[in-house]
Amino acid sequence: MDVGVTAGSRGPWINRGVRFVVLNIVVPIVLAWICVSLAQRLSKKPLSSDLREMPTAYGPVKLKLKLPGTSGRIPEPLFVYGSPGKAALVYIRLLANARAQVGVEFWGLGAFESEAFTLPSADAVIEVDCYLPVFFPRAGDPYWGNLSPELQAFRRSDYMIAVDGKIRLKGPVAYDQATHAPFYVGSNPIGGSLVSDRFTGSVISVVQPN
């Protein structure tokens, strides 16, 4: 008789214990997991969404950027043109005291980087003009109009990066790429050992004027 009373009295105690565990341990863990998952999805969209098709026109690529206000000192992608093993990766390296360097890596050939220069501020809006040989047609194409053969040859054989209208990096390069290849803005989904996976600022606009 005593045993029956003792066993029966355990039921409510066990139920209260289960409710306590569920409400105070299990539920908070599940809610925290849901919140973390949602935050990760909102803070970083898939890199593939940054794929943009190049226009059928020719000409330099012009970017308008909002800098993040930080100085990670690592090469961050402004745009990537091409595929693994055959790509040009244009990047910016943000330094302390509102300074930066710009560079371009030609996959399999090497990387070229500017001297450090001063920015308007660490979180400024800047414009970057990028000239790569692949962005221009062969000599004699109607695109050139009245431009001299010398200038045509220069555009087809040299790269140049200007920031806010001032040339920061230029030089000759022989790097054969297909026109209208995959083009990624503000991200680097193709990898490599130098340029990081994402620009930490914002890309306001990207155009390729005729």
C-alpha positions, 0 to 999 in steps of 0.5 A, a space after each residue: 500500500 505504501 509502495 503504491 502511494 509512493 509510486 503514484 506520487 512520482 508522476 506529477 514530479 516527473 511531469 514538472 521536471 520534463 516541463 522544466 527541461 523543455 521550457 528552460 533548456 530545449 526551447 531556448 536552444 531551438 530558438 537560438 539555433 533558428 535566430 543564428 540561422 536567420 542572421 547568417 542568411 540575412 548577413 551574407 547572400 550567396 556569392 552566385 547572386 553577384 554574377 553579372 553578365 557583361 554588356 555586349 559593348 566594349 570599354 572600361 568597367 567603372 565602379 562606384 563603391 562605398 568603403 566599409 570604414 575598416 582596414 583589414 589589410 587584405 586584398 578584397 575583390 572589386 570584380 572578378 572576370 573569368 573562370 578558375 585558372 583563367 581570370 583577372 581579379 581586381 582588388 583593393 587593400 584597405 589600410 590604416 589611416 584612411 589609405 589603400 592600395 589597388 591591384 590586379 591578379 592575372 591568374 597564373 601570371 602574377 599580381 600587380 599592386 599600387 603604392 599606398 594612397 590616401 582616401 577621402 575617408 575610411 568610409 568614403 564613396 569612391 569611383 574606380 575605373 578599370 581598363 583591361 585588354 580584354 575589355 577592348 576589341 581588335 584593332 580596326 573595330 568600329 568601336 575605336 572610331 578615330 582613335 589612333 592605331 597607337 592608342 588602340 594597341 595601348 588599350 589592347 596591351 596594357 592594364 590601368 586602374 584609376 581611383 577618383 580620376 587619378 591613375 594608381 596602377 598601370 603596366 603592360 600585360 600579355 594575358 589572353 582571355 575570352 570576351 564576355 566571360 563570367 563577371 562577379 562584382 564585389 565577390 570572388 567565388 572562383 578562389 585563388 590564393 590571394 584575393 579574399 571572397 568578398 568586398 566588405 564595403 558596398 558596390 553602388 553601381 557598375 557600368 561599362 560605357 561605350 
